[in-house]
């Protein structure tokens, strides 16, 4: 699986990495939650990559 190095605009870098890079969760057992993901779900996404403003509006 190829993972994009850069997070797309409007996405959270942590969410993007944890959703698309299988290596992040390899250490977890079956049905075991990732503590980092659980914390992120409870507290939200603090650092979203900014989107470019649309110029035609």
C-alpha positions in Angstrom: 0.0 0.0 0.0 1.5 3.3 -1.0 0.9 6.2 1.4 0.9 9.8 0.3 3.6 11.7 2.1 1.6 14.9 2.2 -1.7 15.2 3.8 -4.4 16.5 1.4 -5.9 20.0 2.1 -8.7 20.0 4.6 -7.6 16.7 6.3 -6.0 16.1 9.7 -2.4 14.7 9.4 -3.0 12.2 12.2 -6.3 11.0 10.9 -4.9 10.6 7.4 -1.8 8.6 8.5 -3.8 6.3 10.8 -6.4 5.7 8.1 -4.0 5.0 5.3 -0.8 3.6 6.8 -1.2 0.0 8.1 2.1 0.1 9.9 0.7 2.5 12.5 -1.6 -0.1 14.0 0.5 -3.3 13.5 1.4 -3.5 17.2 -2.2 -3.7 18.3 -4.0 -7.0 19.1 -7.3 -8.1 17.6 -10.1 -5.7 18.6 -7.7 -3.5 20.5 -8.2 0.2 20.2 -5.3 2.6 19.3 -4.9 4.9 22.4 -3.8 7.7 20.1 -6.9 7.4 17.9 -9.3 7.2 20.9 -7.8 10.3 22.3 -8.0 12.0 19.0 -11.7 11.0 18.6 -12.6 12.4 22.0 -10.6 15.7 21.7 -11.1 16.4 18.0 -8.6 17.2 15.2 -6.5 20.2 16.4 -4.3 20.6 13.3 -6.2 20.5 10.0 -4.2 21.2 6.8 -5.6 24.4 5.4 -7.4 24.4 2.1 -6.6 26.8 -0.7 -9.2 29.5 -1.2 -11.3 29.2 -4.3 -10.6 32.2 -6.6 -13.6 32.1 -8.8 -16.2 33.1 -6.1 
